[in-house]
């Protein structure tokens, strides 16, 4: 698994006219964190290199695993590479794990280098520091797990660092397979924690790391683990058996990429939310269902106030962080049945199935309040943003999606014209500042009627 790698962004200019490198635009703690991971990997490389006894067979086996990974990269390259926001997964662990279990730990540190160089050249060029960090994370995790694997069977840390060949024979036994599975699972956990740490430092406003641990992610990790250990056992029996191992791994890799590409077509690459066409399609179905069953539904259009000013002041990369932060905050305040999408620019759209006028107003006020209290730090300076929200309800402001979007857009325009950082309805009143209809805040406030 690796951090999702977006296409390289245009280099921004500092106020003095000089270009700013993307890695230096991030938090200082992130630069330190990534540097520590890389330096640790380099230190362990030097130590392992001094303790490793090289052999022609080990080098041949290493080249065979690199070739297998290269075939999988090349075989899936024509499918394209998805660019979802957040995290991207692959099945390259199927080639890390055999190296961990069959070769001295030094090779575990080395194998990410040629594979990620190939990814950089043959799939899509991305930020070099991100590729380097991903390779260092994989190498460091693989090395530590490989040392653990060899230490278990040699009975000493020195034997673990050297990679005593006797440990390889354990793969032919039941207990050996169990230990191999546990070690490879440890690699997955360790690499995930390293990546999650970088993501957390990069975007402190993101709460939770669900994409790393959801059901689909765990399923992919389990498949990767089983395939990797299977390849290790086959390679231990004979390197010639890798010929029959490559096609199924290639098929699994292509299947995973195809699934991610399908998701990428439906989602916005910067926020991970539904894109406008997908949201409109699904929202139309929900609204038609509500109309046919005489149910309720509401549409919200959310716009970030003065977003152009944020981009002009702090740069477009920081603007992307603001978009992701607002999207995450909004998503956390919605129900599972609600439909959230990015409508373009700094606008988001929300469908609230089953919500009447009062409930829609409360939901919009809750979003406004939560986003208003959100802070994103740039250059150690906290930056806050606010949103304006237009609300339209099925049956009161329109009967289909086009009518509701038009009404909500007019309400949003009215919110902007009357001072921003507020909620409005097409022909209703502006939301009282800091007060939610139907609740008590210095006196009871009746829900808006929408008239």
C-alpha positions in Angstrom: 0.0 0.0 0.0 1.2 3.5 -0.7 0.2 7.1 -0.4 -2.0 8.0 -3.4 0.2 9.8 -5.8 -1.4 12.7 -7.7 0.1 14.2 -10.9 2.8 16.6 -10.2 1.4 20.1 -9.4 2.7 23.2 -11.1 5.5 24.8 -9.2 4.3 27.8 -7.3 6.2 31.0 -6.8 7.1 32.6 -3.5 6.5 36.3 -2.9 10.1 37.0 -3.9 9.5 35.4 -7.3 11.5 32.3 -6.6 10.1 28.8 -7.1 9.0 26.8 -4.1 9.6 23.1 -4.0 6.5 21.1 -3.1 8.2 19.3 -0.2 9.0 22.6 1.4 5.4 23.8 1.2 4.3 21.1 3.6 4.5 21.2 7.4 8.0 21.2 8.8 7.2 18.2 10.9 6.4 16.3 7.8 9.8 17.1 6.3 11.5 15.9 9.5 9.3 12.8 9.6 10.1 11.8 6.0 13.7 12.5 6.6 13.9 10.3 9.6 12.3 7.4 7.8 14.8 7.8 4.9 17.8 8.2 7.2 16.8 5.1 9.2 16.5 3.1 6.0 20.0 4.3 4.9 21.5 3.5 8.3 20.1 0.0 8.3 21.3 -0.5 4.7 24.8 0.3 5.7 24.7 -2.0 8.7 23.1 -4.9 6.8 25.5 -4.5 3.9 28.5 -5.0 6.2 26.9 -8.2 7.6 25.6 -9.8 4.5 27.3 -12.6 2.7 26.5 -12.3 -1.0 25.9 -15.3 -3.3 25.2 -15.8 -7.0 22.0 -17.7 -6.1 20.7 -14.9 -3.9 21.3 -12.3 -6.6 19.6 -14.5 -9.2 16.6 -15.0 -6.9 16.4 -11.2 -6.3 16.5 -10.5 -10.0 13.7 -13.0 -10.6 11.4 -11.2 -8.0 12.2 -7.8 -9.5 11.4 -9.2 -13.0 8.1 -10.5 -11.7 7.2 -7.1 -10.2 8.2 -5.4 -13.4 6.0 -7.7 -15.5 3.0 -6.8 -13.3 3.8 -3.1 -13.6 4.1 -3.3 -17.4 1.1 -5.6 -17.7 -1.2 -3.3 -15.9 0.2 0.0 -17.3 -2.2 0.2 -20.2 -5.2 0.2 -17.9 -4.1 3.6 -16.6 -3.5 4.6 -13.0 -6.4 5.9 -10.8 -5.8 9.1 -8.9 -8.2 9.0 -5.9 -7.8 11.3 -3.0 -6.3 9.7 0.1 -4.6 6.3 -0.3 -3.9 4.0 -3.2 -3.4 0.2 -2.9 -1.6 -2.3 -5.0 -0.5 -5.9 -4.9 3.2 -5.3 -5.1 3.5 -6.9 -1.7 3.2 -10.2 -3.5 6.8 -9.6 -4.6 8.1 -7.9 -1.3 7.1 -10.9 0.8 9.1 -13.6 -1.0 12.2 -11.4 -0.7 11.5 -11.0 3.1 11.2 -14.7 3.6 13.8 -16.1 1.2 16.7 -13.6 1.0 18.9 -11.8 3.6 17.2 -8.7 5.0 19.5 -6.4 2.9 17.5 -7.3 -0.2 14.3 -6.2 1.5 15.7 -2.7 1.7 16.8 -2.8 -1.9 13.8 -4.2 -3.9 11.5 -1.1 -3.6 14.2 1.0 -5.4 14.0 -0.6 -8.9 10.3 -1.2 -8.7 9.4 2.4 -7.8 11.9 3.7 -10.4 9.9 1.6 -12.9 6.6 3.0 -11.6 7.9 6.5 -11.9 9.1 6.1 -15.5 6.4 3.8 -16.9 3.1 4.7 -15.1 3.0 8.3 -14.1 5.6 10.7 -12.9 4.7 12.1 -9.5 6.5 14.1 -6.7 9.9 12.5 -6.3 10.0 13.0 -2.6 6.7 11.1 -2.3 8.1 8.2 -4.3 11.3 8.2 -2.2 9.3 8.2 1.0 7.1 5.3 -0.2 10.1 3.3 -1.2 11.8 4.0 2.2 8.6 3.0 4.1 8.3 -0.3 2.2 12.0 -1.0 2.5 12.1 -0.2 6.2 9.0 -2.3 7.0 10.3 -5.2 4.9 13.7 -5.1 6.5 12.4 -5.2 10.1 10.0 -8.0 9.3 12.7 -10.0 7.5 15.1 -9.6 10.5 12.3 -10.8 12.8 11.6 -13.8 10.5 15.3 -14.9 10.5 15.7 -14.1 14.2 12.8 -16.5 15.1 14.5 -19.4 13.4 18.2 -18.6 14.1 17.6 -17.7 17.8 19.7 -14.5 17.6 19.5 -11.0 16.3 22.9 -11.4 14.6 21.6 -14.4 12.7 18.5 -12.3 11.8 20.6 -9.5 10.4 22.7 -11.9 8.4 19.7 -13.9 7.1 20.8 -17.4 8.0 19.8 -19.8 5.2 18.5 -22.4 7.7 15.4 -20.3 8.3 14.3 -20.6 4.7 13.7 -24.4 5.2 11.0 -23.5 7.7 8.7 -22.6 4.8 8.3 -26.3 4.2 6.6 -26.9 7.5 3.2 -25.9 8.9 4.6 -23.8 11.8 6.9 -22.1 9.3 3.9 -21.1 7.1 2.1 -19.7 10.1 5.1 -17.6 11.2 5.5 -16.4 7.7 1.9 -15.2 7.5 2.2 -13.5 10.9 5.5 -11.7 9.8 3.9 -10.6 6.5 0.9 -9.3 8.3 3.3 -7.4 10.6 4.8 -5.8 7.4 1.3 -4.6 6.4 0.6 -3.1 9.8 4.0 -1.4 10.1 3.9 0.1 6.6 0.4 1.3 7.2 1.3 3.0 10.4 4.3 4.7 8.8 2.1 6.0 5.9 -0.7 7.0 8.3 1.8 9.0 10.3 2.8 11.0 7.3 -0.8 11.5 6.3 -1.7 12.7 9.8 1.1 15.2 9.9 0.4 16.4 6.4 -3.3 17.0 7.1 -4.1 17.2 10.9 -7.7 18.2 10.1 -8.4 14.7 8.8 -10.0 12.6 11.6 -9.5 8.9 11.5 -7.8 6.7 8.9 -10.8 4.7 7.7 -9.5 4.2 4.2 -6.6 2.3 5.6 -8.6 -0.1 7.6 -12.0 -0.5 5.9 -13.3 -3.8 4.8 -12.0 -3.5 1.2 -8.6 -2.5 2.4 -8.3 -5.5 4.7 -9.5 -7.8 2.0 -6.8 -6.5 -0.4 -4.2 -6.9 2.3 -5.2 -10.5 3.0 -5.1 -11.4 -0.7 -1.7 -9.8 -1.0 -0.4 -11.6 2.0 -1.6 -15.0 0.9 -0.3 -14.6 -2.7 3.0 -13.4 -1.4 3.6 -16.3 0.9 2.4 -18.7 -1.9 5.0 -17.2 -4.3 7.7 -17.6 -1.6 6.9 -21.3 -1.2 6.9 -21.9 -4.9 10.2 -20.0 -5.4 11.7 -22.0 -2.5 10.8 -25.2 -4.3 12.1 -23.9 -7.7 12.6 -20.5 -9.3 11.1 -22.0 -12.5 7.7 -22.2 -10.7 7.6 -18.3 -10.8 6.6 -18.7 -14.4 3.2 -20.1 -13.4 2.9 -17.6 -10.5 3.1 -14.4 -12.6 -0.1 -14.7 -14.6 -2.5 -15.0 -11.6 -0.7 -12.1 -9.8 -1.0 -10.0 -13.0 -4.7 -10.8 -13.3 -5.3 -9.8 -9.6 -3.3 -6.6 -10.1 -5.3 -5.7 -13.2 -8.6 -6.5 -11.4 -7.7 -4.2 -8.5 -6.7 -1.4 -10.8 -9.8 -1.8 -12.8 -11.9 -1.5 -9.7 -10.0 1.6 -8.6 -10.4 3.1 -12.1 -14.2 2.5 -11.9 -14.2 4.3 -8.5 -12.0 7.1 -9.9 -14.5 7.8 -12.7 -17.2 8.3 -10.1 -15.2 10.5 -7.7 -13.5 13.8 -7.5 -9.7 13.3 -7.4 -9.0 16.1 -4.9 -11.6 15.3 -2.2 -12.6 11.7 -2.9 -16.3 12.8 -3.0 -18.7 11.9 -5.7 -18.1 14.1 -8.8 -20.9 16.2 -10.2 -22.3 13.8 -12.9 -22.3 10.8 -10.5 -24.0 12.9 -7.7 -26.6 14.2 -10.1 -27.4 10.7 -11.4 -27.8 9.3 -7.9 -29.6 12.3 -6.5 -32.1 12.2 -9.3 -33.0 8.6 -8.5 -33.4 9.5 -4.8 -35.6 12.5 -5.5 -37.8 10.5 -7.9 -38.2 7.8 -5.2 -39.2 10.5 -2.7 -41.7 11.9 -5.0 -43.3 8.6 -5.9 -43.6 7.6 -2.2 -44.7 11.1 -1.0 -41.5 11.2 1.0 -39.2 14.1 1.9 -35.8 15.2 0.7 -33.7 18.3 0.6 -30.8 19.7 -1.4 -28.0 21.8 0.0 -25.5 23.8 -2.0 -22.4 24.7 0.1 -19.9 27.3 -1.1 -16.6 28.2 0.7 -16.5 31.9 1.3 -13.7 33.9 -0.2 -12.0 30.8 -1.5 -10.2 32.8 -4.2 -8.6 34.9 -1.5 -7.3 31.7 0.2 -5.7 30.5 -3.1 -4.2 33.9 -3.8 -2.8 34.3 -0.3 -1.6 30.8 0.5 -1.3 29.1 -2.9 -3.3 26.4 -4.7 -1.7 23.5 -2.9 -3.0 24.9 0.4 -6.3 25.6 -1.3 -6.5 21.9 -2.1 -5.9 21.1 1.6 -8.8 23.5 2.4 -11.1 21.7 0.0 -10.2 18.3 1.5 -10.6 19.6 5.0 -14.0 21.1 4.3 -15.1 17.9 2.5 -14.0 15.7 5.4 -15.7 18.0 8.0 -19.0 18.0 6.0 -18.9 14.2 5.5 -18.4 13.6 9.3 -21.6 15.6 10.0 -23.8 13.7 7.6 -25.7 10.4 7.9 -24.7 7.3 5.9 -27.8 7.7 3.7 -27.0 11.3 2.8 -25.3 12.0 -0.6 -22.3 14.3 -0.7 -20.5 15.4 -3.8 -18.3 18.2 -5.2 -20.0 20.4 -7.7 -17.0 22.1 -9.0 -14.6 24.8 -7.8 -15.3 25.5 -4.1 -19.0 24.2 -4.2 -20.3 21.1 -2.6 -23.8 19.6 -2.9 -25.7 17.5 -0.4 -28.9 15.4 -0.7 -30.7 14.8 2.5 -33.2 11.9 2.0 -36.2 12.0 4.4 -35.5 15.6 5.6 -38.1 18.2 5.8 -37.6 22.0 6.0 -36.6 22.2 9.7 -34.3 19.2 9.5 -32.6 20.5 6.4 -32.1 23.8 8.1 -30.6 22.2 11.2 -28.3 20.1 9.0 -27.1 23.2 7.1 -26.5 25.2 10.3 -24.6 22.3 11.7 -22.3 22.2 8.7 -21.8 25.9 8.8 -20.9 25.8 12.5 -18.5 22.9 12.1 -16.6 24.2 9.1 -16.4 27.6 10.8 -14.6 26.1 13.7 -12.2 24.2 11.5 -8.6 25.4 11.4 -5.9 24.5 8.9 -2.3 25.6 9.6 0.0 27.0 6.9 3.5 28.3 7.8 2.5 27.9 11.5 -0.4 30.3 11.0 -3.9 28.9 11.6 -6.3 29.8 8.8 -10.1 29.5 9.2 -12.8 29.5 6.5 -16.5 29.8 6.5 -19.3 28.6 4.2 -22.6 29.8 2.9 -25.4 27.3 2.3 -28.5 27.4 0.1 -31.3 25.0 1.0 -34.2 23.7 -1.2 -36.8 21.1 -0.2 -38.7 18.7 -2.4 -42.3 19.8 -2.8 -41.8 23.4 -1.5 -39.1 24.7 -3.8 -39.1 22.2 -6.7 -40.2 18.7 -7.8 -37.1 17.5 -9.6 -33.3 17.9 -9.3 -33.0 20.8 -11.8 -35.7 22.8 -10.0 -34.2 22.1 -6.6 -30.6 23.0 -7.7 -31.9 26.2 -9.2 -33.7 27.1 -6.0 -30.8 26.2 -3.8 -28.4 28.2 -6.0 -30.7 31.3 -5.7 -30.7 30.8 -2.0 -26.9 30.5 -1.9 -26.6 33.7 -4.0 -28.9 35.4 -1.4 -26.7 34.1 1.4 -23.6 35.6 -0.3 -25.4 38.9 -0.9 -26.5 39.3 2.7 -23.1 38.8 4.3 -21.9 35.2 3.8 -21.4 32.6 6.6 -25.1 31.9 6.7 -27.9 29.6 5.6 -30.7 30.8 3.3 -33.8 29.4 1.6 -35.2 30.6 -1.8 -38.0 32.7 -0.3 -37.4 32.1 3.4 -35.4 34.0 6.0 -31.7 34.0 6.7 -30.6 31.7 9.5 -30.2 33.5 12.8 -26.5 33.7 13.6 -25.5 31.0 16.0 -29.1 29.7 16.4 -30.7 26.6 15.0 -34.4 26.5 14.2 -36.3 24.2 16.5 -33.7 24.5 19.3 -33.4 26.8 22.3 -30.7 29.5 22.2 -31.9 32.5 24.1 -35.5 31.6 23.4 -37.3 29.2 21.1 -37.0 29.7 17.4 -39.7 28.2 15.1 -38.5 26.2 12.0 -38.7 28.2 8.8 -41.8 27.6 6.8 -40.0 28.1 3.5 -42.4 30.9 2.5 
